[in-house]
C-alpha cells in the first residue's frame, strides 16, 4: 500500500523569519564606538576597534592595544492575530554580540592588528503556541568575521588601511509543519486534502530543524582618513559583501497530534478504509509519512551579507571636545532580493523566496568630551531607514539592529 499512496508535503521555508526591517546588521562592536552612537570613521577610537570602525585608524597607534568585550541585546516584541485577537510575545533570550581586537603600533607610521566581530546576526524565539510557528519559531543567523588588518600613515595628513575578511556563517531554522496544508494523492489520480478528514488548520504533525554553515575567505575591508587641518578630519570605509553558500542538514521529527479518526474514511482505488477510532498518528506512520516523505537530508542556501559604505567627519570644537557625524549606506537592495532553499531530495520541495530588500541608510551623530586621562564622556544619536519593504515585514521578522 505504501507504493500506491503519495503525500504532497509543503515545507514553508522560514529563513526570512530571521530577517528584520533593518536587515540583520549589527553595529554594537566596540565600547568606545557605542558611546558615540557608532560614529568615528573620521576619528576612530584610539584602540583596536578601529579595525572595524575604520582600518586606517591603526596607523599612528603606539604599543599594544587589546580590547575584548560584548554587547548584550534583547529584542522585545509581540504579535496580535487578526482573526483571534490573541497576542503572543517574543521569548528572546539575551544575546551576546562579541568583539575582540588586538592591535600593535609596529612603527610610528605602521599599525597592524586582528579583529573578531559580528557585523551581521539575528535571533528570534517564539513560543510553540504562536500562530506563526509554521513559518518559524526559533531562528538564528550569525556571521563571525576575523579580520587581519594593516594601516599606514602615508603623510601626516593621510592614513590608509585594509584588512582581509575570513567569515564563518551559521543559520538555524526551527518550524512546525501544519497537517491541514497537506494533501493525499491516491491512484486515479485522486487528491484529497487532509482537511477533508476533519483536520483543522493549525494541526502540528512534524517539526523541521534546518542547520547550515560555511567558513571562507571572502572580501576585504578598506579605510582612509584625511586630516584636513588640526581640527577637521574626514574619513571613509568600505566593507565588501560576503557571499556565503551555506550547506548543512534538515531533520524532521514527528509531533503527536493526539487526534482520533471520528468516522470511517473510505479511500478510492480499492484501498482499505481508515476505520473510525484509529489514531491519526498511527495512520500517518502506516502510510510512511515520516519514514519516506520526511527523510533527513542535506539542505543548502545562499545568503550574501551586503557591502557597507561609510563616510564621516569629525571636528574639534576645542582641544577637549570633538563632534562627529557619519553616514552609512548598506546595499541590501543589491544583495538580498531572493533567497533559495534547496533540499537534496524531492520532498519537501525546494523553494525560491523573493525578499526584495531595499538599501538602508544610517545617520549618526556623536560627541566626546575628554576631561582628563581617567574621565571621558561620550554621547550620540542615530537614525536608520528600513531595509525590508512593508509587504515583507511580518511578526516573524523583527530587527536586532
N, C-alpha and C positions, 0 to 999 in steps of 0.2 A: 504493500500500500504506500510505502514511503516514496517509491519511484513514480507513482501516479498522482501525487499531491504536491503542489508547489505553493510557496508563500511568497508574496512580493513584500519585502520589508524595506521600509524607508527610514534611514537614519538622518535626522536633521543635523547637518554639520554645524557645530556650535562654536567654532573658533572665533567668529565675530563677537560672541558674547564676552570675549576678553577685551574688546576694544572700545574705548570711551570717546566721548565727544571731542576730547583733546588728543585723540590717538592714545598712545600708551607711552608718551615721553616722560622722562624724569629729569629734574634739574637740581635736586637736593643732593649735590655731590661734593660738598665742602662746607665746613662750618663757617669759615670767613665769608665765603660767597653767599651762603644763605642769609647771613646778617645783612648783606647788601641787596637782598631780593634777587640774587643771581647776576647782578651787574659786575663788570670788571674786565671785559675783553680789552679795554684800552689801558687799564692799570690792574692787572691781576694781583691777588693777594700774594705777598712775598713768601710763598711756601710752595710745596709740591703740587698743590691743587691747580696751579697754572697749567699743568699737563692737560687738564680738561678745559678750563675756562679760557686759556689762550696759551698754546705751547711756547710761543715766543717769550712768555714771561719767565721762563727758566734762565734766560740769558741775564747775567749780572748777579745771580744768587751767589752767596758766599758760604762755603762749607756744606755740611749735610743738613737736609730738611726731611723729616719723617712725619707724615700725617696719617692717622688711622681713625676712622670714625664711621658713623652710620646715622641715618635718619629713620625715625620711627613714624610710619604712616598708617593711618587707619581711616578707611573710607566709610562714611555713613550715608545711607540712602534707603529708599523704600519703593515699593510698587503697589499701586491700588488698581485692582482689576475692574474693568468697565462693567462686566456682567454681574459680578458678585458684590463689588464694593469693598471686598476684603483687602486689607493692607498687609503686606509682607515686608519685613525689614531685613536688610543685609545682615549677615553674621560674619563679616570680615574680621579676621584676626589682625593684630598689629603686625605690620610687615616691616622688616629691617632692610633698608637700602644701603649697602655698604660702600665705602670708598677707602682706598689706601694709596698713598703716594710716597715715593722715595725719590728725592732729587739731590743733586750734588753739583756745586759750582766747581767744575774742573779747572777753569782758568777765569780770570776776570771777565772774559768775553764768552766763554763756552759753558753751557749748563746741560746736564744730562739727567735722565730720570726714567722711572717707570711708574705707571699708574694703573690702578684697578678700580673700575667704576661701572655703574649700571645705568646707562642713559635711557634705556627702554625697558619697561616692565609693568606688569599689572596683575592683580589677583582679585577675583570676585568669588564670594561664597554666599549661597542662598540655602535656606532650609529645604528639606525634601518635600515640604508641604507647598512650596512655591509653585504657582501656576506655570512659570517659565522653566521648570526643571527639564522639560523635554527639549529645550534649547541648550541648557547648561546650568548646572548648579554649583560647580566648583571648577573654576577655570584659571589657569596660570600661564603667563608668558613672561620670560625673563631673558635679557641679553647682557652677559657679563663681558666687558671689554678689558683687555690687558694691552696697555699701550706703552712700549718703549719709545722714548722721546729725546730729541736733542734740539738745542736752540743756540743761536749765535748772534752776538751783537756786531752787526756789520759796521756801523758807525755809532758814535754816541747818541744819535737820534733815531737809529733804525735797528730793530731786532727782528729776527725771523726764527721760526721753529717748526718742527714737523715730527710726527710720530706714526708708527705702523700699528694698525688695529688687528688684534687677534681676538675673535669674538666666539664665545660659547653661548649658544642659544638653546632654550628649552621651552617647550609648550606642553601643557597638560589640559585635557578636557574630560569632564565627567558629566554625563547626562543620562536621563531616563528615556526609555522608548515607550510610546503610547500604543497599546494594542488596538485601540479604536482607529488608528491611522492605517492599519494593515489590511490586506485583502487575502483571501484564499482562492487560488486558481485551481480549478478542477478540470478533468477531461471534458472536451467539448469544443472550445474551452468555455468553462463557466467560471465567472469571477464573482465571489461572494465577499462583501466586506464583513469584517468581524462585528460591525455594528448590527448586522442582521441577526447575530447570535445573542443580541441583548447587551453587547459590550458598550459601555458609555465612554465618552471622551474623558481622558484623564486617568485611564487604567494603566498603571505601571506594570510591565511584564518583563522588562530586561533593563540592565544597567550597562552603559558603554563607558569604557575608560580608554582614552587615547593619550599616548605619551610619546614625544619625539624630541630629538635634539640634534645639534651639529656644532662642531668646532672647526673654525677655519680662519686663515689669514685673509682678510677682506678689507680693502680700503686703507685710508690713511687720514691723518688729521693735520691741518696746516694752520699756522697763525702768524700774524705780523703786528708789530707795534711801532708807531711813529710818534716820537716826542717832538711836537711842533715847536714848543718852547718849554721853559721850565714849569709852566702852569698847565698847558694844554697838551693832551695826548689823544691820539685816535688809534683804534685797533680793529682787527677783524680776524675771524677764524672760519675755517671750512672743514666740517666733519663729513667725510664721504659716506655714501649709502653703503649698507652691508646687506647683501643678498644671502639668505640662509635657506638651504634646501634641507628641511627637516625630514628625518626618517626615524621610524620607531614602530611601535606595536599598538594594535587595537584589540582589547579584550572585552568579552561580553559575558555577563553573568545573569542568570535567571533571577527574577524578582517574583516571589509568590503573589498571586492575585487573590487567593482565597475564595475564588468565585466557584459556585456550583451551577452546572448547566440546569436551568429550571425546567425545560421541556425537551423532549426528544427532537433532535435535529436530523432531518432526512437529507442525506447527501446524494446528489445525482451521480450517474455513471456507474451504478451498481456498487458503490462503496458502502460499507457498513454504516448504519446510522450512529450518531452520537447519542447515547441514552441519557434520559433525564437523571439527574443526581450525580452525574460524572463530574469529578473535579476538573476544572478547566486547566489547571496546571498539568495534570496527568495527560490530558488530551494534547496539549502543546508538545509535551515530551514525546508522546506516541507518534505524532506527525513529524518529529525530528526538527522542530523549530530551532532549538538551542544547539543541537549537535551538528546539524548540516547547514542551516541557514544563517547562523550567527557564529561562525568559527573565528577563533583568534587568528589574527593575520597582521601583515605589515601595513603600515599607513605612511603616507608622505604628504607634505605640504611645503609651500614656499612662501616665506614672509620676508619682505625687504624693509629693513629699518631705513627710514629716509635720511637724506643728507640735511645738514644744518648749516645755514649761513648766518653769521652773527657779526654785526657792526656796532661799534660803540665809541663814546667819547668820555673823557674824564677831565675835570678842571679843578685845579687847586684854588679855591677862593682865597685861602691864606695858607700858611705853612702847615697848619694842623687840621684843616677842613678840606675834604675833597668831595665833589659832586660827580655822579656817574650816571650815564644813560646808555642803554643798549637796545638794539632791535634785532630780533631773530626771526628768520624765515625757515620753516620746516616743510620740506617738499612732500607732504603726504599725498597731494594730488597727483604727483608724478609716479610715486612708488606703491600706492595702495589703492588700486582700482578693482582688482579681482583677487580672490583667494581660492585656490584649488585645494580640494581634499580628495586624495587619491588612495583608494583601497586596493590591495593586491589581488583580491578575489572579487567575483561578480556581485556578491551580496555581503554587506549592503552596497548600493551603487555609489560610485564616486560622484562628487559634486563640484560645481564651479560657482562660487558665490561672488556677487557683484557688490563691492563695498563702497566704491565711488567717493572716496575721501577728497577733501579739499586741502590746499595748502593752508598752514596755520601760521599766524603772526603773534609774536610775543613782544610786549613793550615793558621795559623795566627801568625804574629809577632808583638810585641808591645814594646814600650819603655816609660819610665816615669822618669821625672826629677823634683824633689821637691826642689824648690829654698828656700821656707820658708812656714810658716803656711798658707799664703794667696795666694801663687802662685805655681801651679803645671802645668807642660807642659807634654802632652801625645801625642803619635802618633803611627801609626801602618800600617800594610799591611795584606790583607787577599786574599786567593785564594780558590775557591771551584770547585769540579768536578760536572758534570751534573748527576742528578738522572734519568731524562727521556731519554730513548733511542731515537735516531733520528726519528724513524718511528712514535713515539707518540707525538713529538713536533709539534704543529700546531700554527697558528696565534692566536688561542683562548687560548693557554696555556702559558702565559707569567709569569715570576717569579717576586716575590717581594723580595725574599731572595738574 
